[in-house]
Amino acid sequence: MSGLLHFEDFPVGRIFELGPYPVTREEVIAFAREFDPQPFHLDEDAANSSVLGGLSASGWHNCAMLMRMMCDGFLNRSAGMGSNGLSEVKWLKPVYVGETLRGAMTVLGARISSKRPEMGILECRWDLRNEAGELKVEETGVLFMRVRAP
Amino acid sequence: MSGLLHFEDFPVGRIFELGPYPVTREEVIAFAREFDPQPFHLDEDAANSSVLGGLSASGWHNCAMLMRMMCDGFLNRSAGMGSNGLSEVKWLKPVYVGETLRGAMTVLGARISSKRPEMGILECRWDLRNEAGELKVEETGVLFMRVRAP
């Protein structure tokens, strides 16, 4: 456990860079087929004639890809304790097949739970961008992290 | 197009019942392996000794299952135009393997976009519960829906 990142390693202002994550046609369609089978996430023609303007990932797929980037980036070497939710998810622009995503997590707030002194509560913001730096998704939410020295 | 539900079919207060959706071990582990490979979503022993108390779905998997229930429930016979995000996602309780989920979507607000008169903006709340009625997930967010008669 001692090698894991704990609450104390997430001070306010710390930024974790995440990714890269290539968005493949296969994965976009597989996710949409299972969880969001709307025509504009499944079919190029329907996508091109939709408001999205091309084959793009489900908004939930965007969130899932960002989650995977977090696990690979730091969470799977952290004493993470899950989350109870988000106060904002903004799908600002479609994430298109063929783009490569990069993310960043910024710690906005950090406090120890008054009920559970072994648990830290991190308020974080996540940004998801393509290789050109266009902001695609913004999330604000909570991450629970074990306190090293409660 | 005439058979599809449009903005006019989503008055404030209308409730859409969704599901059922059985939560299988196979699907929980497959989703976690791909998008949220934290030990407590992958392995029974790690799950039992975690704060979650048993093998449970990734929070993002919960959202994805609810999305699928929406598509099956009404969205794939609606003139949906996507969404730009949510103002709240609450993961209130873990969703365990073996539970069966039911959802509900309530229309909280409905207005026509001032910039795009062909597009309606629905503000909605979603609830996700198990068969015993325990509230697991709550979301509040936006759904864009084509106006039948702009």
Interface residues (C-beta under 8 A of the other chain):
Chain A: F31 E34 F35 D36 P37 Q38 F40 S50 V51 L52 S58 G59 W60 C63 A64 M65 M67 R68 C71 L75 N76 G80 M81 G82 S83 N84 G85 L86 S87 E88 V89 K90 W91 L92 G141 F144
Chain B: F31 E34 F35 D36 P37 Q38 F40 S50 V51 L52 S58 G59 W60 C63 A64 M65 M67 R68 C71 L75 N76 G80 M81 G82 S83 N84 G85 L86 S87 E88 V89 K90 W91 L92 G141 F144
